[in-house]
């Protein structure tokens, strides 16, 4: 399940777009993945580079350190409207991550 509803949409220094995400899945084995969309609060002028997205994990269950990332592969790469997150399970069972993101772009 994914909740891509942004918590904030400030345009301050660095012209950032901020928001929150929650993503969960049910793993049959460690290493199983879950993918989920995040929709930005406003459309950006152009698609951000995955490296311009900072993720902060506030809570995680059965997800290893570094187990959440922004997809950068074709078809999944960030667009001007949003991005796709992927999380990995540490072990079989439910896995969930909740956190915040900041997208910065020099063109914004």
C-alpha distances in whole Angstrom, upper triangle without the diagonal:
4,7,10,12,15,17,20,22,26,28,30,32,30,29,25,22,20,16,14,10,7,5,5,7,10,13,17,18,18,18,15,12,9,9,7,9,11,14,17,19,22,23,25,28,27,24,24,24,22,24,24,21,21,18,18,16,17,15,14,14,15,15,18,20,19,16,14,16,16,17,20,21,22,20,17,19,19,21,22,19,16,15,13,12,12,12,14,14,18,18,17,15,11,11,9,10,11,14,16,17,21,22,26,28,32,32,30
4,6,9,12,14,17,19,22,24,27,28,27,25,22,18,16,13,10,7,5,5,7,9,13,16,19,21,20,19,16,13,10,8,5,7,8,10,13,15,18,19,21,24,23,21,20,21,19,21,21,18,18,15,16,14,15,14,14,15,16,15,19,19,18,16,13,14,14,15,18,19,21,18,15,17,16,17,19,16,13,12,10,9,11,11,14,15,19,20,20,17,14,12,10,10,10,11,13,14,17,18,22,24,28,28,26
4,6,9,11,14,16,19,22,24,26,25,23,20,16,14,10,8,5,5,7,10,13,16,19,23,24,23,22,20,17,13,12,8,8,7,9,11,13,16,18,19,23,23,20,20,22,19,22,21,17,17,15,15,14,14,14,15,16,19,17,20,21,20,18,15,16,15,17,20,22,23,20,17,18,16,17,18,15,12,12,12,11,13,14,17,18,21,23,23,20,17,15,12,11,9,11,11,13,16,17,21,23,27,27,25
4,6,9,12,13,16,19,21,23,22,20,16,13,11,8,7,5,7,9,12,15,19,21,25,26,25,23,21,18,14,12,8,6,4,5,8,9,12,14,16,19,19,17,17,18,17,19,18,14,15,13,14,14,15,16,17,19,21,19,21,21,20,18,15,14,13,15,18,20,20,18,15,16,13,14,14,11,9,9,10,10,13,14,18,20,23,25,25,23,19,17,14,12,11,11,10,10,13,14,17,20,23,23,21
4,6,9,11,14,17,20,22,21,19,16,12,10,7,6,7,9,12,15,18,22,24,28,29,28,27,25,21,18,16,12,10,7,7,8,7,11,13,16,19,20,18,18,20,19,21,19,16,16,15,16,16,16,17,18,21,23,22,24,24,22,21,18,18,16,18,21,23,23,21,18,19,16,16,15,12,11,12,13,14,17,18,21,23,26,28,28,26,22,20,16,15,12,12,11,11,13,14,18,20,24,23,21
4,6,7,11,13,16,18,18,15,12,9,7,4,5,7,11,14,17,21,24,27,30,31,29,28,26,23,20,17,14,12,8,7,6,6,9,12,14,18,18,17,16,19,18,19,17,14,14,13,14,15,15,17,19,22,24,22,24,23,22,21,18,17,16,18,20,23,24,22,19,19,15,16,15,12,11,12,14,14,17,19,22,24,27,29,30,28,24,21,18,15,12,11,9,9,10,12,15,17,21,21,18
4,7,10,13,15,18,18,16,13,10,7,5,5,9,12,15,18,22,26,28,32,32,31,29,28,25,22,20,17,15,12,11,10,8,12,15,16,20,21,20,19,21,20,21,18,15,15,14,13,14,14,16,18,21,24,23,25,24,22,22,19,19,18,21,23,26,27,26,22,22,19,19,18,16,14,16,17,17,20,20,24,25,28,30,31,28,25,22,18,16,12,10,8,10,11,13,16,19,22,22,19
4,6,10,12,14,15,13,10,7,5,5,8,11,15,18,22,25,29,31,35,35,33,31,30,27,24,22,19,17,13,12,10,8,10,14,15,18,19,19,18,20,19,20,17,15,14,14,14,16,16,18,21,24,27,25,27,25,24,24,21,20,19,22,23,26,27,26,23,22,18,19,17,15,14,16,18,18,22,22,26,28,30,33,34,32,28,25,22,19,15,13,10,10,10,12,14,17,19,20,16
4,7,9,12,13,10,8,5,5,7,10,14,17,20,24,27,31,33,37,37,35,33,32,29,26,23,20,17,13,12,8,6,8,11,11,15,16,16,16,18,18,19,16,14,15,15,16,18,19,21,24,27,30,27,29,27,25,25,22,21,19,22,23,26,26,25,23,21,17,17,14,13,13,15,18,19,22,24,28,30,32,35,36,34,31,28,24,21,18,15,12,11,9,10,12,14,17,17,13
4,6,9,10,8,6,6,7,9,13,16,20,23,27,30,34,36,39,39,37,35,34,31,29,26,23,20,17,15,12,10,10,13,13,15,17,18,16,19,19,20,16,15,15,16,17,20,20,23,26,29,32,29,30,28,26,27,24,22,21,24,24,28,28,27,25,23,19,19,16,16,16,18,21,21,25,26,30,32,34,37,38,37,33,30,27,23,20,17,13,12,10,11,11,13,15,16,12
4,7,8,5,5,7,9,12,16,19,23,25,29,32,36,38,41,41,39,37,36,33,30,28,25,22,18,16,13,11,11,13,11,13,15,16,15,18,19,19,15,15,16,18,19,22,22,26,28,32,34,31,32,30,28,28,25,23,21,24,24,27,28,27,25,23,19,18,15,16,16,19,22,23,26,28,31,34,36,39,40,39,36,33,29,26,23,20,16,14,11,10,10,11,12,13,9
4,6,5,6,9,11,14,18,21,24,27,31,34,38,39,43,42,40,38,38,34,32,30,27,25,21,20,16,15,14,16,14,16,18,19,17,19,20,19,16,16,16,18,19,22,23,26,29,32,35,32,32,30,28,29,26,25,23,26,26,29,30,30,28,25,21,21,18,19,19,21,24,24,28,29,33,35,37,40,42,40,37,34,30,27,24,20,17,15,12,12,10,12,12,14,11
4,5,7,11,12,16,19,22,26,28,32,35,39,40,43,43,40,38,38,34,33,30,28,26,22,21,18,17,17,18,16,17,18,19,17,18,19,18,14,15,15,18,19,22,23,27,29,33,35,32,32,29,27,29,26,24,23,25,25,29,30,30,28,25,21,22,19,21,21,22,25,25,28,29,33,35,37,40,42,41,38,35,31,28,25,21,18,16,12,12,9,11,11,13,10
4,5,9,11,15,18,21,25,27,30,33,37,38,41,40,38,35,35,32,30,28,26,24,20,20,16,16,16,16,13,14,15,16,13,15,16,14,11,12,13,16,17,21,23,26,28,32,33,30,30,27,25,27,24,22,20,22,22,25,26,27,25,21,18,19,17,18,18,19,22,22,25,27,30,33,35,38,40,39,36,33,30,26,24,20,17,14,10,9,6,7,7,10,8
4,7,10,13,17,20,23,26,29,32,36,37,41,40,38,35,35,32,30,27,25,22,18,17,13,13,12,13,10,11,13,14,12,14,16,15,12,12,14,16,18,22,23,26,28,32,34,31,31,28,26,27,24,22,19,22,21,25,25,25,23,20,17,17,14,15,16,18,21,22,25,27,30,33,35,38,40,39,36,33,29,26,23,20,16,14,10,8,6,7,8,9,6
4,6,10,13,16,20,22,26,29,33,34,37,37,34,32,32,28,26,24,21,19,15,14,11,11,11,12,10,12,13,13,11,13,14,14,10,10,10,13,15,18,19,23,24,28,30,27,27,25,23,24,20,19,17,19,19,23,24,24,21,18,15,15,13,14,14,15,18,18,22,23,27,30,31,35,36,35,32,29,26,22,20,16,13,10,6,5,5,7,10,11,8
4,7,11,13,17,19,23,26,30,31,35,35,33,30,30,26,24,21,18,16,12,11,7,7,8,10,9,12,13,12,11,13,14,14,11,9,11,12,14,17,18,21,23,26,28,25,26,24,22,23,19,17,15,18,18,22,22,22,19,17,13,13,11,11,11,12,15,16,20,21,25,28,30,33,34,33,30,27,23,20,17,14,11,8,6,5,7,9,12,13,10
4,7,10,14,17,20,24,27,29,33,33,31,28,28,24,22,20,17,15,11,11,8,8,10,12,12,15,16,15,13,15,15,15,12,10,10,10,11,14,14,17,20,23,25,23,24,22,20,21,17,16,15,18,19,22,23,23,20,18,14,15,14,13,12,13,15,15,18,20,23,25,27,30,32,30,27,24,20,17,14,11,7,6,5,6,9,12,15,16,13
4,7,11,14,17,21,24,26,30,30,28,26,25,22,19,17,14,12,9,9,7,8,11,13,14,17,18,16,15,17,15,16,14,11,11,10,10,12,13,15,17,20,23,21,22,21,19,19,16,15,14,17,19,22,23,22,19,18,15,15,15,13,11,12,14,13,16,17,21,23,25,28,29,27,24,21,17,14,11,9,6,5,7,9,12,15,18,19,16
4,7,10,14,17,21,23,27,27,25,24,23,20,17,15,13,11,8,10,10,10,14,16,17,20,20,18,17,18,16,17,16,12,11,9,9,10,10,12,14,17,19,17,19,18,17,17,13,14,13,16,19,22,24,22,19,18,16,17,17,15,12,12,13,12,15,15,18,20,22,25,26,24,20,17,14,11,8,6,4,6,9,11,15,18,22,22,20
4,7,10,14,17,19,23,24,22,21,19,16,13,12,9,9,7,9,11,12,15,17,18,22,21,19,17,18,16,17,17,13,12,9,10,9,10,11,12,14,17,15,17,17,16,14,11,12,12,14,17,20,22,20,17,17,15,17,17,15,12,11,11,9,11,12,15,17,19,22,22,20,17,14,11,8,6,5,6,8,11,13,17,20,23,24,22
4,7,11,14,16,20,21,20,19,17,14,11,11,9,10,9,12,14,15,19,20,22,25,24,22,20,21,18,20,20,16,15,12,12,10,10,9,10,12,14,13,16,16,15,13,11,13,13,15,19,21,23,21,18,19,17,19,20,18,14,13,12,10,11,10,13,14,17,19,19,17,13,11,7,6,4,7,9,11,15,17,20,23,27,28,26
4,7,11,13,17,17,16,15,13,11,8,8,6,9,10,13,16,18,21,22,23,26,25,22,21,21,18,20,20,17,16,13,13,11,12,11,10,11,12,11,14,15,14,12,9,11,12,14,17,19,21,19,16,17,17,19,21,18,15,13,11,8,8,8,11,11,15,16,16,14,11,8,6,6,7,9,11,13,17,18,22,24,28,29,27
4,7,10,13,14,14,14,11,9,7,9,9,12,13,17,19,21,24,25,26,30,28,25,24,24,21,23,24,20,19,16,16,13,14,12,10,9,10,10,13,15,15,12,11,13,15,16,20,21,23,21,18,20,20,22,24,22,18,16,13,11,10,8,10,9,13,13,13,11,7,5,4,6,9,12,15,16,20,22,25,28,32,32,31
4,6,10,11,12,12,9,8,6,9,10,13,16,19,22,24,27,28,29,32,30,27,26,26,22,25,26,22,22,19,19,16,17,15,12,11,10,10,14,17,16,13,12,15,16,17,20,21,23,21,18,21,21,24,26,24,20,18,15,12,10,9,9,8,12,12,10,8,6,5,6,9,12,15,18,20,23,25,28,30,34,35,34
4,7,9,10,11,8,9,8,12,13,17,19,23,26,28,31,31,33,36,34,30,30,29,26,28,29,26,25,22,22,19,20,17,14,11,10,11,15,18,18,15,15,18,20,20,23,23,25,24,21,24,25,27,30,27,24,21,18,16,13,11,10,8,11,10,7,5,4,6,9,12,15,19,22,23,27,28,32,34,38,38,37
4,5,7,8,5,8,9,12,15,19,21,25,28,30,33,33,34,37,35,31,30,29,26,27,29,26,26,22,23,20,21,18,14,12,10,11,13,17,17,13,15,17,20,19,23,23,25,24,21,24,25,28,31,29,25,23,19,16,13,11,9,6,9,7,5,5,6,7,10,14,17,20,23,24,28,29,32,35,38,39,38
4,7,9,7,10,12,15,18,22,25,28,31,34,36,36,37,40,38,34,33,32,28,30,32,29,29,26,26,23,24,21,18,15,12,14,16,19,20,16,18,20,23,22,25,25,27,26,24,26,28,31,34,32,29,26,22,20,16,14,12,9,11,8,5,6,9,11,14,17,21,24,27,28,31,33,36,38,41,42,42
4,6,6,10,12,16,19,23,25,29,32,34,37,37,37,40,37,34,33,31,27,29,31,28,28,25,25,22,24,21,17,15,11,12,13,17,18,14,17,19,22,21,24,24,26,26,24,26,28,31,34,33,29,26,22,19,16,13,10,8,8,6,4,8,10,11,14,17,21,24,27,28,31,32,35,37,40,42,41
4,6,9,12,15,18,22,24,28,30,33,36,36,36,38,36,32,31,29,25,26,29,26,25,22,22,19,21,19,15,13,9,9,10,14,14,11,14,17,20,19,22,22,25,25,23,25,26,30,33,31,28,24,21,18,14,11,8,5,5,4,5,9,11,10,13,15,19,21,24,25,28,30,33,35,38,39,39
4,6,10,13,16,20,22,26,28,31,33,33,33,35,33,29,27,25,22,23,26,23,23,20,21,18,21,19,15,14,10,9,10,13,12,9,12,14,17,16,19,19,22,22,19,21,23,26,30,29,25,21,18,15,11,9,5,5,6,7,9,11,12,11,13,15,18,20,23,23,26,27,30,32,35,36,36
4,7,10,14,17,20,24,26,29,32,31,32,34,32,28,27,25,22,24,26,23,23,20,21,19,21,19,15,14,11,10,12,15,14,11,12,14,16,15,18,18,21,20,18,20,22,25,28,27,23,20,16,14,10,8,6,5,8,8,8,10,11,10,12,14,18,20,22,23,26,27,30,32,35,36,36
4,7,10,14,16,20,23,26,28,28,28,30,28,24,23,22,19,21,23,20,20,17,19,17,19,17,14,14,12,10,12,14,13,9,10,11,13,12,15,15,18,17,14,17,18,21,24,23,20,16,12,10,7,6,5,6,10,11,11,12,11,9,11,12,15,17,19,20,23,23,26,28,32,32,32
4,7,11,13,17,20,23,25,25,25,28,26,23,22,21,18,20,22,19,19,16,18,16,18,16,14,13,12,11,13,16,14,11,10,11,12,12,15,15,17,16,13,16,17,19,22,20,17,14,10,8,6,5,7,8,12,13,13,12,11,9,9,11,13,15,17,18,21,21,25,27,30,31,30
4,7,10,13,16,20,22,21,22,25,22,19,19,18,15,18,19,16,17,15,17,16,18,17,15,16,15,13,16,17,15,12,10,10,10,9,12,13,14,13,10,12,13,16,19,17,13,10,7,6,4,7,9,12,15,17,17,16,14,12,11,12,13,15,16,16,19,19,22,24,27,28,27
4,7,10,13,16,18,18,19,22,21,18,17,18,15,18,19,15,16,14,16,15,17,17,15,16,17,15,18,18,16,14,11,11,10,10,13,14,15,13,10,12,12,14,16,14,11,9,6,5,7,9,12,14,18,19,19,18,15,13,11,11,12,13,14,14,17,17,20,22,26,26,25
4,6,10,13,15,15,16,19,18,15,15,16,14,17,17,14,16,14,16,16,18,18,18,19,20,18,20,21,18,16,13,12,10,10,13,14,15,12,9,11,10,11,13,10,7,6,5,6,9,12,15,18,21,23,23,22,19,17,14,13,13,14,14,13,15,15,18,20,23,23,22
4,6,9,12,12,13,17,16,13,13,15,13,16,15,12,13,12,14,15,16,17,17,20,21,19,21,21,18,17,13,12,10,11,14,16,16,14,11,12,9,10,11,9,5,5,6,7,11,13,17,19,22,25,25,23,20,18,15,13,12,12,11,10,12,12,15,17,21,21,19
4,7,8,9,11,14,14,12,13,15,14,17,16,13,15,14,17,18,19,20,21,23,25,22,25,24,22,20,17,15,13,14,16,17,18,15,13,13,10,10,9,6,4,7,9,11,14,17,21,23,26,28,29,27,24,21,19,17,15,14,13,11,12,12,15,16,20,19,17
4,5,7,8,12,12,11,11,14,14,16,14,12,14,14,16,18,19,21,22,25,27,24,26,25,22,22,18,16,14,15,16,19,19,17,15,14,10,10,8,6,5,8,11,13,17,19,23,25,28,31,31,30,26,24,21,18,16,14,12,10,10,9,12,14,17,16,14
4,7,9,13,14,14,14,17,17,19,16,14,16,16,18,19,20,22,24,27,29,27,28,27,25,25,21,20,17,19,20,23,23,21,19,18,14,13,11,8,9,12,15,16,20,22,26,28,31,33,34,32,28,26,23,20,18,16,13,12,12,11,14,15,18,17,14
4,6,10,11,12,13,17,17,19,16,15,17,18,20,22,23,25,27,30,32,29,31,30,27,27,23,21,18,20,20,23,22,20,19,17,14,12,9,7,9,13,16,18,22,24,28,31,33,36,37,35,32,29,26,23,21,19,16,14,13,11,13,14,16,15,12
4,7,8,9,11,15,16,18,16,15,18,19,22,24,25,27,28,31,33,30,31,30,28,27,23,21,18,18,18,20,20,18,17,15,12,9,6,5,8,12,15,18,21,24,28,31,34,36,37,36,33,30,27,25,23,21,18,15,14,12,13,13,15,13,11
4,5,7,8,12,14,16,13,13,16,18,21,23,25,28,29,32,33,30,31,29,26,26,23,20,17,18,17,19,19,18,17,14,11,8,5,7,9,12,15,18,21,24,28,31,34,37,37,36,34,31,28,25,23,21,18,15,13,10,10,9,12,9,7
4,7,9,12,15,17,14,15,18,21,24,26,28,31,32,35,36,33,34,32,29,29,26,23,19,20,18,20,19,19,18,16,12,10,6,9,12,14,18,21,24,27,31,34,37,40,40,40,37,34,31,29,27,24,21,18,16,12,12,9,11,8,6
4,6,9,12,14,12,14,17,19,23,25,28,30,31,33,34,31,32,30,27,27,23,20,17,17,15,17,16,16,15,12,10,7,5,9,11,12,16,18,22,25,28,32,34,37,38,38,35,32,30,27,26,24,21,17,15,12,11,9,10,8,8
4,7,9,12,10,11,15,17,20,23,25,27,28,30,31,28,28,27,23,23,20,17,13,13,11,13,12,12,12,9,6,4,4,8,8,9,12,15,18,21,25,28,31,34,35,34,32,29,27,24,23,21,19,15,14,10,11,9,12,10,10
4,6,8,6,8,11,14,17,20,23,25,25,28,29,26,26,24,21,21,18,14,11,12,10,13,13,14,12,9,6,7,7,10,9,9,12,14,17,20,23,27,29,32,33,33,31,27,25,22,22,19,16,13,11,7,8,6,9,9,10
4,5,5,7,11,13,17,20,23,25,25,28,28,24,24,22,19,19,16,13,10,10,8,11,12,14,12,8,7,9,10,13,11,10,12,14,16,19,22,25,27,30,32,32,30,27,25,22,22,19,17,14,12,9,9,8,11,11,12
4,5,6,9,11,14,17,20,22,21,24,24,21,20,19,15,16,13,9,6,7,6,10,12,13,10,7,7,10,12,13,11,9,10,10,12,15,18,21,23,27,28,29,27,23,21,19,19,17,15,12,11,9,10,10,13,15,15
4,5,8,10,14,16,20,22,22,25,25,21,20,18,14,16,13,10,8,10,9,13,15,17,14,11,10,13,14,16,14,12,13,13,15,17,19,23,24,28,30,30,28,25,23,20,20,17,15,12,11,9,9,10,12,14,15
4,7,10,13,16,19,22,22,26,26,23,22,20,17,18,15,12,10,12,11,15,17,18,15,12,10,12,13,15,13,12,14,14,16,18,21,25,26,30,32,32,29,26,23,20,19,16,14,10,8,6,5,6,9,11,12
4,6,10,13,16,18,19,22,23,20,19,17,14,15,12,9,8,11,11,15,17,17,14,12,9,12,13,13,11,10,11,11,14,15,18,22,23,27,29,28,26,22,20,17,16,13,10,7,6,4,7,9,12,14,13
4,7,10,13,16,17,20,21,18,17,15,12,14,11,9,9,13,14,17,20,20,17,15,13,15,16,16,14,12,13,12,14,15,18,21,22,25,28,27,25,21,18,15,14,11,8,5,5,6,8,11,14,17,16
4,6,10,12,13,16,18,14,14,12,10,11,8,8,8,12,14,18,20,20,17,15,14,17,17,17,14,12,12,10,12,12,15,17,19,22,24,24,21,17,15,11,10,7,6,5,7,9,12,15,18,20,19
4,6,9,11,15,16,14,14,11,10,12,10,10,12,16,18,21,24,24,20,19,17,20,21,20,17,15,15,13,14,13,16,18,18,22,24,23,20,17,14,10,9,5,5,6,9,12,14,18,21,23,21
4,6,7,11,13,10,11,9,9,10,8,11,13,16,19,22,25,25,21,20,19,22,23,22,18,16,16,12,13,11,13,15,15,19,21,20,17,13,11,7,6,4,7,9,12,15,18,21,24,26,25
4,7,11,14,12,13,12,13,13,12,14,16,20,22,25,28,28,24,23,22,24,25,24,20,19,18,15,16,14,16,17,17,20,22,20,17,14,11,8,6,5,7,11,14,17,20,23,27,28,27
4,7,10,10,11,11,13,12,12,15,17,20,23,26,29,28,24,24,23,26,27,25,22,20,19,15,15,13,14,14,14,17,18,17,14,11,8,6,5,7,10,13,17,20,23,26,30,31,30
4,7,6,8,9,11,9,10,13,16,19,22,24,27,27,23,23,23,26,27,26,22,20,18,14,13,10,11,10,11,13,15,13,11,8,6,4,6,9,12,15,18,21,24,27,31,33,31
4,5,8,11,13,11,12,15,18,21,24,26,29,28,24,25,25,28,30,28,24,22,20,16,14,11,11,9,9,10,12,10,8,5,5,6,9,12,16,18,22,24,28,31,34,36,34
4,7,10,12,9,12,15,18,20,23,25,28,27,24,25,26,29,31,29,26,23,20,16,14,10,9,6,5,6,8,8,7,5,7,9,12,15,18,20,24,26,29,32,35,37,36
4,7,8,6,8,12,15,17,20,22,25,24,21,22,22,26,28,27,23,20,17,13,11,7,6,5,5,8,11,11,9,6,7,7,11,13,16,17,21,23,26,28,32,34,33
4,6,5,8,12,15,17,20,22,25,25,22,23,23,27,29,28,24,21,19,15,12,9,7,7,6,9,13,13,13,10,11,10,13,14,17,18,21,23,26,28,31,33,33
4,5,8,11,14,17,19,21,25,26,22,22,22,26,28,27,24,21,19,15,13,10,10,11,9,13,16,17,16,13,13,11,13,13,15,16,19,21,23,26,29,31,31
4,6,7,11,13,15,18,21,22,19,18,19,23,25,24,21,18,16,12,11,9,9,11,11,15,18,18,17,14,13,11,13,13,14,14,17,18,20,23,26,28,28
4,7,10,12,15,17,20,21,17,18,18,22,24,24,20,16,14,10,8,5,5,7,8,12,14,15,14,10,10,9,12,12,15,15,18,19,22,24,27,29,29
4,7,9,13,15,18,18,14,15,15,18,21,20,16,13,11,7,6,4,7,10,11,15,17,17,15,11,10,8,10,10,12,12,14,16,19,21,24,26,25
4,6,9,12,15,15,12,11,12,15,18,17,14,10,9,6,5,7,9,13,15,18,20,20,18,15,13,11,12,12,12,11,13,13,16,18,21,23,22
4,6,9,12,12,9,8,8,12,14,14,11,7,6,5,6,9,12,16,18,21,23,23,21,17,15,13,14,13,12,10,12,11,14,15,19,20,20
4,6,9,9,6,5,7,11,14,14,11,7,6,6,7,10,12,16,19,21,23,23,21,18,17,16,17,16,16,14,15,14,16,17,20,21,21
4,7,8,6,4,7,10,13,15,12,9,8,9,10,14,16,19,22,25,26,26,25,22,21,19,20,19,18,15,16,14,16,16,19,19,20
4,6,5,5,9,12,15,16,14,11,10,11,12,15,16,20,23,25,26,27,26,23,22,21,23,22,21,19,20,18,19,19,22,22,23
4,5,6,9,11,14,15,14,12,11,13,14,18,20,23,26,28,29,29,28,26,25,24,25,24,24,21,21,19,20,20,22,21,23
4,6,9,9,13,13,12,10,10,13,14,17,19,23,26,28,28,28,27,24,24,23,24,24,23,20,21,19,21,20,23,22,23
4,7,9,12,12,10,7,6,9,10,14,16,20,23,25,25,25,24,21,20,19,20,20,19,17,18,16,19,19,22,21,21
4,6,10,11,9,6,7,9,11,15,18,21,24,27,28,28,26,23,22,20,20,19,18,15,16,13,15,15,18,18,18
4,7,8,6,4,7,9,12,16,19,23,25,28,29,29,26,23,21,19,19,18,16,13,13,10,12,12,16,15,15
4,5,5,6,9,12,16,19,22,26,29,31,32,31,29,26,24,22,21,20,18,15,14,12,13,12,15,14,14
4,6,8,12,15,18,22,25,28,31,34,35,34,31,28,26,24,22,21,18,15,14,11,12,11,14,12,11
4,7,11,14,17,20,24,27,30,33,33,32,29,26,24,22,20,19,17,14,14,12,14,14,17,15,13
4,7,10,14,17,20,23,26,29,29,28,25,23,20,18,17,16,14,11,12,10,13,14,17,16,15
4,7,10,13,17,20,23,26,26,26,23,20,18,16,16,15,13,11,12,10,13,14,18,18,17
4,7,10,14,17,20,22,23,22,20,17,15,14,14,14,14,12,14,13,16,17,21,21,20
4,7,10,14,16,19,20,19,17,14,12,11,11,11,12,11,13,13,17,18,22,23,22
4,7,10,13,16,17,17,15,12,11,10,12,13,14,14,16,17,20,22,25,26,25
4,7,10,12,13,13,12,8,8,8,11,12,14,14,18,19,22,24,27,29,28
4,7,9,11,12,11,8,9,10,13,15,17,18,21,22,25,27,30,32,31
4,6,7,8,8,6,8,10,14,16,19,20,24,25,28,30,34,35,35
4,7,9,10,8,11,12,16,18,21,22,25,27,30,32,35,37,37
4,6,9,8,12,14,18,20,24,25,29,30,33,36,39,41,40
4,7,8,12,15,19,22,25,27,30,32,35,37,41,42,41
4,6,10,14,17,20,24,26,29,31,34,37,41,42,41
4,7,10,14,17,21,23,26,28,32,34,38,39,38
4,7,11,14,17,19,23,25,28,31,34,36,34
4,7,10,14,16,20,22,25,28,32,33,31
4,7,10,12,16,19,22,25,29,30,28
4,7,10,14,17,20,23,27,28,26
4,7,11,14,17,20,24,25,23
4,7,10,13,17,20,22,20
4,7,10,13,17,18,16
4,6,10,13,15,13
4,7,10,12,10
4,7,9,8
4,5,5
4,6
4
